[in-house]
Amino acid sequence: MLSFLGETFLNKEQEVGSSVLENIELIGLYFSAVWCGPCRLFTPRLNKFYQDINQDSKKMEVFFVSKDKNKEEFLYYYKHMPFLAMPFDDQQRIKHLYSFYRVMGIPTLVILDNKGRYITKEGKQYIETMGTEAYDTFIQMRDEMYSDIKEE
């Protein structure tokens, strides 16, 4: 169900496979770029949110989906993030995600459940106003949206 995200992702040391998504509840797609002032202001808040909610056990994975102009900008900006990234060289995947989620401006944080189902495109706003409590709100939204769907 999550194949649209791809099979490999970057962490600081190496490429990792989709097994990193096992046993998590939520996925965040963070559309951002180093040249974007509002992105540079929000990234530290997202970093803190990510580290705080995953402190005891991994509950959520976030993927940086870069809109940087080149790989050097991407690498410089990504070194300030504790989460995973879509490989910058895979521009087809990156462009598909921007298009599929209709990302018109950055920063944008799309929240999905662990099956890849859409929860909200307003993740940034929730985190800015609620801090770590936004995580519980995302879970509640998921439960309300998909409570009638039978698991296969």
ROSE-4610 file (N, C-alpha, C; in Angstrom, 1 decimal, always signed):
// ROSE-4610
residu = [M/M/M/L/L/L/S/S/S/F/F/F/L/L/L/G/G/G/E/E/E/T/T/T/F/F/F/L/L/L/N/N/N/K/K/K/E/E/E/Q/Q/Q/E/E/E/V/V/V/G/G/G/S/S/S/S/S/S/V/V/V/L/L/L/E/E/E/N/N/N/I/I/I/E/E/E/L/L/L/I/I/I/G/G/G/L/L/L/Y/Y/Y/F/F/F/S/S/S/A/A/A/V/V/V/W/W/W/C/C/C/G/G/G/P/P/P/C/C/C/R/R/R/L/L/L/F/F/F/T/T/T/P/P/P/R/R/R/L/L/L/N/N/N/K/K/K/F/F/F/Y/Y/Y/Q/Q/Q/D/D/D/I/I/I/N/N/N/Q/Q/Q/D/D/D/S/S/S/K/K/K/K/K/K/M/M/M/E/E/E/V/V/V/F/F/F/F/F/F/V/V/V/S/S/S/K/K/K/D/D/D/K/K/K/N/N/N/K/K/K/E/E/E/E/E/E/F/F/F/L/L/L/Y/Y/Y/Y/Y/Y/Y/Y/Y/K/K/K/H/H/H/M/M/M/P/P/P/F/F/F/L/L/L/A/A/A/M/M/M/P/P/P/F/F/F/D/D/D/D/D/D/Q/Q/Q/Q/Q/Q/R/R/R/I/I/I/K/K/K/H/H/H/L/L/L/Y/Y/Y/S/S/S/F/F/F/Y/Y/Y/R/R/R/V/V/V/M/M/M/G/G/G/I/I/I/P/P/P/T/T/T/L/L/L/V/V/V/I/I/I/L/L/L/D/D/D/N/N/N/K/K/K/G/G/G/R/R/R/Y/Y/Y/I/I/I/T/T/T/K/K/K/E/E/E/G/G/G/K/K/K/Q/Q/Q/Y/Y/Y/I/I/I/E/E/E/T/T/T/M/M/M/G/G/G/T/T/T/E/E/E/A/A/A/Y/Y/Y/D/D/D/T/T/T/F/F/F/I/I/I/Q/Q/Q/M/M/M/R/R/R/D/D/D/E/E/E/M/M/M/Y/Y/Y/S/S/S/D/D/D/I/I/I/K/K/K/E/E/E/E/E/E]
num = [1/1/1/2/2/2/3/3/3/4/4/4/5/5/5/6/6/6/7/7/7/8/8/8/9/9/9/10/10/10/11/11/11/12/12/12/13/13/13/14/14/14/15/15/15/16/16/16/17/17/17/18/18/18/19/19/19/20/20/20/21/21/21/22/22/22/23/23/23/24/24/24/25/25/25/26/26/26/27/27/27/28/28/28/29/29/29/30/30/30/31/31/31/32/32/32/33/33/33/34/34/34/35/35/35/36/36/36/37/37/37/38/38/38/39/39/39/40/40/40/41/41/41/42/42/42/43/43/43/44/44/44/45/45/45/46/46/46/47/47/47/48/48/48/49/49/49/50/50/50/51/51/51/52/52/52/53/53/53/54/54/54/55/55/55/56/56/56/57/57/57/58/58/58/59/59/59/60/60/60/61/61/61/62/62/62/63/63/63/64/64/64/65/65/65/66/66/66/67/67/67/68/68/68/69/69/69/70/70/70/71/71/71/72/72/72/73/73/73/74/74/74/75/75/75/76/76/76/77/77/77/78/78/78/79/79/79/80/80/80/81/81/81/82/82/82/83/83/83/84/84/84/85/85/85/86/86/86/87/87/87/88/88/88/89/89/89/90/90/90/91/91/91/92/92/92/93/93/93/94/94/94/95/95/95/96/96/96/97/97/97/98/98/98/99/99/99/100/100/100/101/101/101/102/102/102/103/103/103/104/104/104/105/105/105/106/106/106/107/107/107/108/108/108/109/109/109/110/110/110/111/111/111/112/112/112/113/113/113/114/114/114/115/115/115/116/116/116/117/117/117/118/118/118/119/119/119/120/120/120/121/121/121/122/122/122/123/123/123/124/124/124/125/125/125/126/126/126/127/127/127/128/128/128/129/129/129/130/130/130/131/131/131/132/132/132/133/133/133/134/134/134/135/135/135/136/136/136/137/137/137/138/138/138/139/139/139/140/140/140/141/141/141/142/142/142/143/143/143/144/144/144/145/145/145/146/146/146/147/147/147/148/148/148/149/149/149/150/150/150/151/151/151/152/152/152]
x = [+0.8/+0.0/+0.9/+2.1/+3.0/+4.0/+3.8/+4.7/+4.9/+3.9/+4.0/+5.1/+5.5/+6.6/+7.9/+8.0/+9.3/+9.8/+10.9/+11.5/+12.7/+13.4/+14.5/+14.5/+15.1/+15.1/+16.5/+16.7/+18.0/+17.9/+18.9/+19.2/+20.6/+21.1/+22.4/+23.5/+23.5/+24.6/+24.5/+23.2/+23.1/+21.6/+21.4/+20.0/+19.4/+18.1/+17.4/+16.2/+15.7/+14.5/+13.2/+12.1/+10.8/+10.5/+11.4/+11.2/+11.2/+11.8/+11.8/+10.4/+9.4/+8.0/+7.2/+7.9/+7.2/+6.9/+5.7/+5.4/+5.3/+5.1/+4.8/+3.3/+2.8/+1.4/+1.2/+2.1/+1.9/+3.1/+2.9/+3.9/+3.7/+4.8/+4.8/+5.6/+5.1/+5.8/+6.1/+7.3/+7.7/+8.3/+7.5/+7.8/+8.5/+9.8/+10.5/+11.8/+12.5/+13.7/+14.5/+15.8/+16.7/+16.5/+16.1/+16.0/+14.7/+13.8/+12.5/+12.6/+12.5/+12.6/+11.6/+10.3/+9.4/+9.7/+10.3/+10.8/+11.9/+12.8/+14.0/+13.5/+12.4/+11.8/+11.1/+10.4/+9.6/+10.4/+11.5/+12.2/+12.7/+13.2/+13.6/+12.4/+11.2/+10.0/+9.6/+9.7/+9.4/+10.4/+11.7/+12.7/+12.4/+12.0/+11.7/+10.5/+9.5/+8.3/+8.6/+9.4/+9.8/+10.5/+11.5/+12.3/+11.5/+10.6/+9.8/+8.8/+8.1/+7.1/+7.7/+9.0/+9.6/+10.6/+10.6/+11.6/+11.6/+10.4/+10.3/+10.3/+9.5/+9.5/+9.1/+9.4/+9.2/+7.7/+7.0/+5.6/+5.3/+6.2/+6.0/+7.3/+7.2/+8.4/+8.1/+9.0/+8.9/+9.9/+9.5/+10.3/+10.5/+11.7/+12.0/+11.8/+10.9/+10.7/+11.2/+12.4/+13.1/+12.6/+12.6/+12.4/+13.6/+14.7/+16.0/+16.4/+17.2/+17.6/+18.7/+19.5/+20.5/+20.9/+21.7/+22.0/+22.8/+23.7/+24.4/+23.5/+22.5/+21.6/+20.8/+20.4/+19.7/+20.5/+21.8/+22.6/+22.9/+23.1/+23.3/+22.1/+20.9/+19.7/+19.3/+19.5/+19.1/+20.0/+21.2/+22.1/+21.5/+20.5/+19.9/+18.6/+18.3/+17.1/+17.4/+16.6/+16.8/+16.1/+15.2/+14.4/+14.9/+14.2/+14.6/+14.3/+14.8/+14.6/+14.3/+13.6/+13.5/+14.8/+15.4/+16.6/+16.5/+17.4/+17.3/+17.4/+18.1/+18.3/+17.1/+16.1/+14.9/+13.8/+14.1/+13.2/+11.8/+11.8/+10.4/+9.6/+10.1/+9.3/+8.9/+9.9/+9.6/+8.6/+8.7/+7.7/+6.3/+6.3/+5.0/+4.3/+5.1/+4.5/+4.0/+4.8/+4.3/+3.0/+2.9/+1.7/+0.6/+0.8/-0.3/-0.9/-0.1/-0.7/-1.0/-0.9/-1.2/-0.5/+0.8/+1.5/+1.8/+1.2/+1.3/+2.3/+2.6/+3.6/+4.3/+5.4/+6.2/+6.5/+6.6/+6.6/+5.2/+5.1/+3.8/+4.2/+3.4/+3.6/+2.3/+2.3/+1.2/+1.3/+0.2/+0.2/-0.6/+0.0/-0.7/-0.7/-1.6/-1.5/-0.6/-0.4/+0.6/+0.3/-0.9/-1.3/-1.2/-0.8/-0.6/-1.9/-2.9/-4.1/-4.0/-4.5/-4.4/-5.1/-4.5/-5.2/-5.3/-4.3/-4.3/-3.1/-3.3/-2.2/-1.8/-2.4/-2.2/-1.3/-0.5/+0.4/+1.2/+1.7/+2.6/+1.8/+0.5/-0.3/-0.6/-0.9/-1.2/+0.0/+1.2/+2.4/+2.7/+2.6/+2.9/+2.0/+0.7/-0.2/-0.3/-0.1/-0.3/+1.0/+2.1/+3.3/+3.1/+3.6/+3.5/+2.1/+1.2/-0.2/-0.8/-0.2/-0.7/-0.7/+0.3/+0.3/-1.0/-1.5/-2.7/-3.9/-3.9/-4.9/-4.9/-3.7/-3.6/-4.1/-3.8/-4.4/-5.9/-6.4/-7.9/-8.5/-7.9/-8.4/-8.4/-7.3/-7.3/-8.4/-8.6/-9.6/-11.0/-11.2/-12.6/-12.8/-11.7/-11.9/-12.0/-11.3/-11.3/-11.9/-12.7/-13.3/-14.2/-14.9/-15.8/-15.2/-13.9/-13.3/-12.8/-13.2/-12.8/-11.3/-10.6/-9.2/-9.2/-8.3/-8.2/-7.2]
y = [-1.2/+0.0/+1.3/+1.2/+2.3/+2.4/+1.6/+1.5/+2.8/+3.7/+5.0/+5.9/+5.6/+6.3/+5.9/+4.7/+4.2/+3.1/+2.5/+1.4/+1.8/+2.9/+3.3/+4.8/+5.1/+6.4/+6.7/+7.9/+8.3/+8.6/+8.1/+8.6/+9.2/+9.7/+10.4/+9.5/+8.2/+7.4/+6.6/+6.2/+5.3/+5.3/+4.5/+4.3/+3.2/+3.4/+2.4/+2.0/+0.8/+0.3/+0.6/+0.1/+0.4/-0.2/-1.1/-1.8/-0.7/+0.5/+1.5/+2.0/+1.6/+2.0/+1.0/-0.1/-1.1/-0.6/-0.9/-0.5/+1.0/+1.8/+3.2/+3.5/+4.5/+4.9/+5.9/+6.9/+8.0/+8.2/+8.9/+9.3/+10.7/+11.5/+12.9/+13.1/+13.8/+14.2/+15.7/+16.0/+17.4/+18.0/+18.8/+19.5/+20.8/+21.0/+22.1/+22.3/+23.5/+23.8/+24.8/+24.8/+25.6/+27.1/+27.4/+28.8/+29.4/+28.7/+29.1/+29.6/+30.9/+31.4/+30.8/+30.7/+30.0/+28.6/+27.9/+26.5/+26.5/+27.4/+27.4/+27.7/+28.5/+28.8/+27.6/+26.8/+25.7/+24.4/+24.2/+23.0/+22.7/+23.6/+23.3/+22.9/+23.4/+23.0/+21.6/+21.3/+19.9/+18.9/+19.3/+18.4/+18.1/+19.1/+19.0/+18.1/+18.3/+17.5/+16.0/+15.8/+14.4/+13.7/+14.4/+13.8/+13.6/+14.5/+14.4/+13.2/+13.1/+12.0/+10.7/+10.6/+9.3/+9.0/+9.8/+9.6/+8.2/+7.7/+6.4/+5.2/+5.4/+4.4/+5.1/+4.5/+5.1/+5.1/+6.2/+6.3/+6.9/+7.7/+8.4/+8.6/+8.4/+8.7/+9.9/+10.8/+12.0/+11.8/+12.2/+12.2/+13.6/+14.1/+15.4/+15.2/+16.0/+15.9/+17.3/+17.3/+18.5/+19.2/+20.6/+21.4/+22.3/+21.8/+22.5/+22.5/+23.5/+23.7/+22.8/+22.3/+21.3/+20.4/+19.4/+18.4/+19.0/+20.0/+20.6/+21.3/+22.1/+22.7/+21.7/+20.6/+19.5/+18.9/+18.6/+18.0/+18.9/+20.2/+21.2/+21.3/+21.4/+21.5/+20.2/+19.1/+17.8/+17.5/+18.0/+17.6/+18.2/+19.1/+19.7/+19.0/+17.9/+17.1/+15.8/+15.3/+14.0/+12.9/+13.2/+12.2/+11.7/+11.0/+10.4/+11.4/+11.1/+12.0/+11.1/+11.6/+11.1/+11.4/+10.4/+10.7/+11.8/+12.8/+14.0/+13.6/+12.6/+12.2/+11.6/+11.2/+10.6/+11.7/+12.6/+13.8/+13.3/+12.2/+11.7/+11.4/+10.8/+10.5/+11.8/+12.7/+13.9/+14.7/+14.9/+15.6/+15.0/+13.6/+12.9/+13.2/+13.2/+13.5/+15.0/+15.9/+17.3/+17.4/+16.8/+16.8/+16.1/+14.9/+14.0/+14.7/+15.3/+16.0/+17.5/+17.9/+19.3/+20.3/+20.1/+21.1/+22.3/+23.4/+24.7/+25.6/+25.4/+26.3/+25.5/+26.0/+25.3/+26.3/+25.9/+24.5/+23.9/+22.6/+21.9/+20.5/+20.1/+18.8/+18.0/+17.0/+16.1/+15.0/+14.7/+13.6/+12.4/+11.2/+10.0/+9.0/+8.0/+6.9/+5.9/+4.8/+3.8/+2.9/+3.2/+2.5/+3.4/+4.6/+5.6/+6.4/+6.3/+7.0/+8.5/+9.4/+10.8/+11.2/+12.0/+12.5/+14.1/+14.8/+16.2/+16.8/+17.9/+18.6/+19.8/+19.9/+21.1/+20.7/+19.7/+19.2/+20.3/+21.2/+22.3/+23.2/+23.6/+24.4/+23.8/+22.5/+21.8/+21.8/+21.5/+21.4/+22.8/+23.8/+25.2/+25.6/+25.2/+25.7/+24.7/+23.4/+22.4/+21.7/+21.9/+21.2/+19.7/+18.9/+17.5/+16.9/+17.8/+17.3/+17.1/+17.7/+17.5/+16.0/+15.3/+13.8/+13.1/+13.4/+12.8/+13.3/+14.5/+15.0/+14.3/+14.0/+13.3/+11.9/+11.2/+9.9/+9.9/+10.9/+11.0/+11.3/+12.2/+12.4/+11.1/+10.4/+9.1/+8.2/+8.0/+7.1/+7.5/+8.8/+9.3/+9.1/+9.4/+9.3/+7.9/+6.9/+5.6/+4.5/+4.9/+4.0/+3.0/+3.4/+2.5/+1.6/+1.8/+0.9/-0.3/-1.5/-2.8/-3.1/-3.6/-4.0/-5.3/-5.4/-6.7/-7.6]
z = [+0.0/+0.0/+0.0/+0.5/+0.6/-0.6/-1.6/-2.7/-3.4/-3.4/-4.0/-3.4/-2.2/-1.6/-2.1/-2.7/-3.2/-2.3/-2.8/-2.0/-1.2/-1.6/-0.8/-0.4/+0.7/+1.3/+1.8/+2.1/+2.7/+4.1/+4.9/+6.2/+6.1/+7.2/+7.2/+6.6/+6.9/+6.6/+5.3/+4.9/+3.8/+3.3/+2.2/+1.8/+2.7/+3.0/+3.8/+3.0/+3.3/+2.6/+3.3/+2.8/+3.3/+4.6/+5.1/+6.4/+7.5/+7.2/+8.3/+8.6/+7.8/+8.1/+8.9/+9.2/+10.1/+11.5/+12.0/+13.4/+13.7/+12.7/+12.9/+12.7/+13.3/+13.2/+12.1/+11.9/+11.0/+10.1/+9.0/+8.0/+7.7/+7.8/+7.3/+6.1/+5.1/+3.9/+4.1/+4.3/+4.5/+3.2/+2.6/+1.3/+1.7/+1.4/+1.9/+1.0/+1.3/+0.6/+1.4/+1.2/+2.0/+1.6/+0.4/-0.1/+0.4/+1.1/+1.5/+3.0/+3.2/+4.6/+5.6/+5.3/+6.2/+6.5/+5.5/+5.7/+6.7/+6.6/+7.6/+9.0/+9.1/+10.4/+11.0/+10.1/+10.6/+10.9/+10.1/+10.2/+11.7/+12.4/+13.8/+14.7/+14.4/+15.2/+14.8/+13.5/+13.1/+13.6/+13.6/+14.2/+15.7/+16.5/+17.9/+18.0/+17.3/+17.3/+17.0/+16.0/+15.6/+16.7/+17.2/+18.3/+19.6/+19.9/+21.1/+21.0/+19.9/+19.8/+19.6/+19.2/+19.0/+20.1/+21.1/+22.2/+22.8/+23.2/+23.8/+22.8/+21.8/+20.7/+19.4/+18.3/+17.0/+16.7/+16.6/+16.3/+14.9/+14.4/+13.2/+12.4/+11.1/+10.3/+9.4/+9.2/+8.4/+7.2/+6.0/+4.9/+4.3/+4.2/+3.5/+2.0/+1.4/+0.0/-0.5/-1.1/-1.4/-2.6/-2.5/-3.6/-3.9/-3.3/-3.5/-5.0/-5.3/-6.7/-7.2/-6.3/-6.7/-5.5/-5.7/-4.7/-3.6/-3.9/-2.8/-1.8/-2.3/-1.4/-0.6/-1.2/-0.6/+0.6/+0.3/+1.3/+2.5/+2.2/+3.2/+4.1/+3.6/+4.3/+5.1/+4.4/+5.0/+6.2/+6.3/+7.4/+8.7/+8.6/+9.8/+10.2/+9.6/+9.9/+10.4/+11.4/+12.1/+11.4/+10.4/+9.8/+8.4/+7.7/+6.4/+5.3/+4.1/+2.9/+1.7/+0.8/-0.6/-1.3/-2.0/-2.7/-3.7/-3.6/-4.4/-5.9/-6.2/-7.6/-8.2/-7.4/-7.9/-8.1/-9.0/-9.3/-9.8/-10.4/-10.9/-9.7/-8.7/-7.5/-6.7/-6.6/-5.9/-6.6/-7.9/-8.7/-8.6/-8.6/-8.5/-7.1/-6.1/-4.7/-4.7/-5.2/-5.2/-6.0/-7.1/-7.9/-7.3/-6.8/-6.2/-5.0/-4.2/-3.0/-3.2/-4.5/-4.9/-4.0/-3.8/-3.0/-3.9/-3.4/-4.2/-3.5/-2.3/-1.6/-0.5/-0.1/+0.9/+2.0/+3.2/+3.7/+3.8/+3.4/+3.6/+4.2/+5.2/+5.8/+5.7/+4.8/+4.6/+5.6/+6.2/+7.2/+6.6/+6.7/+6.2/+7.3/+7.3/+8.2/+7.8/+8.5/+8.2/+7.0/+6.4/+5.2/+4.0/+4.2/+3.2/+2.9/+3.8/+3.6/+4.1/+3.3/+3.6/+4.9/+5.7/+6.9/+6.8/+6.5/+6.4/+5.6/+5.0/+4.4/+5.3/+6.4/+7.3/+8.5/+8.4/+9.5/+10.1/+9.3/+9.7/+10.7/+10.3/+11.1/+12.5/+12.5/+13.7/+14.6/+14.1/+14.9/+15.5/+14.7/+15.1/+16.3/+16.2/+17.3/+18.4/+18.2/+19.3/+19.8/+19.1/+19.5/+19.4/+20.4/+20.4/+20.5/+21.0/+21.1/+19.7/+18.7/+17.3/+16.9/+17.4/+17.1/+17.5/+18.7/+19.2/+18.3/+17.9/+17.0/+15.7/+15.1/+13.9/+14.0/+15.1/+15.4/+15.5/+16.2/+16.3/+14.9/+14.1/+12.8/+12.0/+12.0/+11.3/+11.8/+13.1/+13.6/+13.2/+13.2/+12.7/+11.2/+10.4/+9.0/+8.5/+9.2/+8.6/+9.5/+10.5/+11.4/+10.8/+9.7/+9.0/+8.0/+7.7/+6.7/+7.3/+6.8/+7.3/+6.9/+7.8/+7.5/+6.7/+5.8/+5.0/+5.6]
